[in-house]
Structure formats: structure tokens, C-alpha cells
């Protein structure tokens, strides 16, 4: 009886890893959940990894060589990327420096803790688990690991990541998320580790909130351009 149950578990795990009806259904459920909000989708990704017996390293959950270097590198990357986009890239694109969707955070100490918790958990953990870890794993199984395949995966996941920011932040949010997705996607394609990107993503979002909270978005946007 145990052998039968184990064989059935093995079959289900293999089907979840594959691209038959059960594997496709898993993808649809995860990405449908992601349309609503990213945290349930990320939780489903972790459940899929466990139930499909996919090695955790395949979604980037591989132990880094140095946790200290990973955290410090992530903090530097995230803050530097946000400042570069706000002070140079987005002004050159003619984007309004004010993030109107989150302008209510200016000086709003009451809303700050909740918003910081959301961006750290949903952005850092949730979005990196789904858009980098999970989608890279699934697309890699279909397309392979060649350079053209990796380029396509970076572009596609960045486009999906950007589109998720359009409804609440408009074209400016889409453009920023596309650039951010390209940077984070390229890093993941090279390293195949997600921890640095989780820290970087959280640091990026926290830096963005800090600029809004202190009402210095416009000042930073005009440091070098106009």
C-alpha cells in the first residue's frame, strides 16, 4: 500500500513539474492569483515547489556564498537603482517626478509602517519569488538555458512585471517597473539566486517611499536634469 501511495505521489509531483494538464493548471492558478495580489501567488509557488519536489535552488532559493555580502549588495543595488531612475533616467524620459498614486504618504507617519511592511514583504519576497524565481524556472524548462532563451525570459518577465504596475501607477509606473525588471532579471539570469534581489527590491521600494514621505521627489528629479 505504501509503495502504491508513493508511486502516486511521484506521479503527481512529475505532472506538476511538467506541462500536461496538471502542470498547466498549476501555472494558471498561480498567475491568476498573482493578478489579484502577489502574496497568495508567492505562497502558491512555494506550495508548488514543495509538492512537485522541485529543488529549491531552481527558483533561486539557493544558499548564498555570503549572507553579509548578499544583504549589503542588495541594499546598495536597490537604493542606487532607485536614485538613478528618479534623478536621471525618468527625468530624461519626461516622466512626472511625483508618484501621485502614493502621494498620500507625504508626511503621513500613521500610514508609513503598514506601507513599509507591504513593500518589503510583497515586493521583496512576493514579486521576486513569482517574477524571477518561478517564471524563470518555468520558462527555462520550456526554452532551455541558452543566451537567446535567457534574453527572451528577461524581456518577457520584465514585461509581465511592468504590466502589474500599470493599473495603480499608470505609464510612469510601467516604465519604471520595466527598467527595474530588466535589471533584476539580468542579475537573476546570471546568478540564479534570488536573495540579493529580494533585498534589492525591498531597498528600492523603501527608498521610493522615503522620497515620497519626505516630499523630495521633485527635488531629486531635478538634481541633474532640468
C-alpha positions in Angstrom: 0.0 0.0 0.0 2.8 2.4 0.9 4.5 1.6 -2.4 1.3 2.4 -4.3 0.8 5.7 -2.4 4.5 6.7 -3.0 4.2 5.9 -6.7 1.1 8.1 -6.9 2.8 10.9 -5.1 5.7 10.6 -7.5 3.4 10.7 -10.5 1.6 13.8 -9.2 4.9 15.5 -8.5 6.1 14.7 -12.0 2.9 16.0 -13.5 3.2 19.3 -11.6 6.7 19.8 -12.8 5.6 19.0 -16.4 3.4 20.8 -18.9 0.5 18.5 -19.1 -3.0 19.3 -17.8 -1.9 19.4 -14.1 1.2 21.4 -14.8 -0.6 23.9 -16.9 -3.4 24.2 -14.3 -0.8 25.0 -11.7 0.6 27.8 -13.8 -2.8 29.2 -14.5 -3.8 29.1 -10.8 -0.6 30.8 -9.7 -0.7 33.5 -12.3 -4.4 34.1 -11.8 -3.7 34.6 -8.0 -1.0 37.0 -9.0 -3.4 39.1 -10.9 -5.3 39.7 -7.6 -2.3 40.2 -5.3 1.2 38.8 -5.3 1.5 37.3 -1.8 -1.0 34.4 -2.4 0.7 33.7 -5.7 4.1 33.6 -4.0 2.6 31.2 -1.3 1.3 29.0 -4.1 4.7 29.0 -5.7 6.2 27.7 -2.5 3.5 25.1 -2.2 4.1 24.0 -5.9 7.9 23.7 -5.3 7.2 21.5 -2.2 4.5 19.3 -3.8 6.3 18.9 -7.2 9.5 18.1 -5.4 11.3 20.8 -7.4 14.7 21.6 -5.9 14.5 24.9 -4.1 17.6 26.1 -5.9 15.7 26.0 -9.2 13.6 29.0 -8.1 16.7 30.8 -6.8 16.3 29.7 -3.2 20.0 28.6 -3.1 22.1 29.5 -0.1 24.3 32.5 -1.0 28.1 32.3 -0.6 27.9 35.1 2.0 24.8 36.4 3.7 26.5 39.6 4.6 27.7 40.3 1.1 24.2 39.5 -0.2 22.4 41.9 2.2 24.9 44.7 1.7 25.0 44.2 -2.1 21.2 44.1 -2.2 20.8 47.3 -0.2 23.4 49.1 -2.4 21.8 47.9 -5.7 18.3 48.7 -4.6 18.9 52.2 -3.3 21.3 53.1 -6.2 18.9 51.9 -8.8 16.0 53.9 -7.3 18.1 57.1 -7.1 19.4 56.6 -10.7 15.9 56.2 -12.0 14.5 59.1 -10.1 17.3 61.5 -10.7 18.5 60.7 -14.2 16.5 58.1 -16.2 12.9 59.1 -15.6 13.5 62.8 -16.0 15.2 62.1 -19.3 12.0 60.3 -20.3 10.0 63.3 -19.3 8.1 61.5 -16.6 6.3 63.5 -13.9 8.6 63.2 -10.8 5.6 62.9 -8.4 4.2 59.5 -7.8 0.6 60.6 -7.5 -0.7 57.1 -6.6 1.3 57.2 -3.3 1.4 60.9 -2.7 -0.8 60.4 0.3 2.3 59.2 2.1 3.9 62.6 2.2 4.4 63.3 5.9 1.9 60.5 6.8 3.6 58.8 9.8 0.5 56.8 10.5 0.4 55.1 7.1 4.2 54.6 6.9 4.7 51.4 9.0 2.0 49.5 7.1 3.2 50.6 3.7 6.8 49.7 4.6 5.6 46.2 5.7 3.7 45.8 2.4 6.5 46.7 0.1 9.1 44.7 2.0 7.0 41.5 2.1 5.1 41.8 -1.2 7.8 43.5 -3.2 10.9 41.9 -1.8 9.6 38.4 -1.1 6.5 38.1 -3.2 7.4 39.7 -6.5 10.9 38.2 -6.7 9.6 34.7 -5.9 7.0 34.9 -8.7 8.6 37.0 -11.4 12.2 35.9 -11.1 12.2 32.6 -9.3 9.0 30.9 -10.5 8.7 32.3 -14.1 12.4 31.8 -14.8 12.1 28.2 -13.7 9.0 27.5 -15.8 10.3 29.3 -18.9 13.7 27.7 -18.5 12.1 24.3 -18.7 10.4 25.2 -21.9 13.1 27.3 -23.6 16.3 26.0 -22.2 19.2 27.9 -20.8 20.8 29.3 -24.0 21.7 33.0 -24.1 18.8 33.8 -26.5 16.4 31.9 -24.2 17.6 33.9 -21.2 17.3 37.2 -23.1 13.7 36.3 -24.0 12.9 35.3 -20.5 14.3 38.5 -19.1 12.2 40.5 -21.5 9.0 38.6 -21.0 9.2 38.5 -17.2 10.0 42.2 -17.2 7.0 43.0 -19.4 4.7 41.0 -17.1 6.2 42.6 -14.0 5.8 46.1 -15.6 2.2 45.4 -16.6 1.3 44.6 -13.0 2.3 48.2 -12.0 0.2 49.9 -14.7 -3.2 49.9 -13.0 -2.2 51.7 -9.9 0.8 53.8 -11.2 0.0 54.4 -14.8 2.5 54.7 -17.6 5.2 56.1 -15.3 4.9 53.1 -13.0 5.0 50.7 -16.0 8.2 52.4 -17.4 10.0 52.3 -14.1 8.9 48.7 -13.4 10.1 47.6 -16.9 13.6 49.0 -16.3 13.7 47.6 -12.8 12.5 44.2 -14.1 15.3 44.2 -16.8 17.9 44.9 -14.2 16.7 42.4 -11.7 16.0 39.9 -14.4 19.5 40.2 -15.8 21.0 39.7 -12.3 18.9 36.6 -11.8 19.8 35.2 -15.2 23.5 35.5 -14.3 23.4 34.5 -10.6 20.3 32.2 -10.4 19.9 33.3 -6.8 17.0 35.3 -5.5 18.1 36.5 -2.1 20.1 39.5 -3.2 17.2 40.6 -5.4 14.7 40.3 -2.6 16.9 42.6 -0.5 17.4 44.9 -3.5 13.7 45.0 -4.3 12.8 45.8 -0.7 15.5 48.5 -0.5 14.3 50.0 -3.8 10.7 50.3 -2.6 11.7 51.6 0.8 13.9 54.3 -0.9 10.9 55.2 -3.1 8.7 55.6 0.0 11.3 57.6 1.7 11.5 60.1 -1.2 7.7 60.4 -1.1 7.4 60.7 2.7 10.0 63.4 2.9 8.4 65.1 -0.2 11.7 65.3 -2.1 10.8 63.5 -5.3 10.8 66.7 -7.4 14.0 68.0 -5.8 15.8 64.7 -6.6 14.4 64.5 -10.1 15.9 67.9 -10.9 19.3 67.3 -9.5 20.9 66.6 -12.9 18.2 67.1 -15.5 16.3 70.4 -15.9 
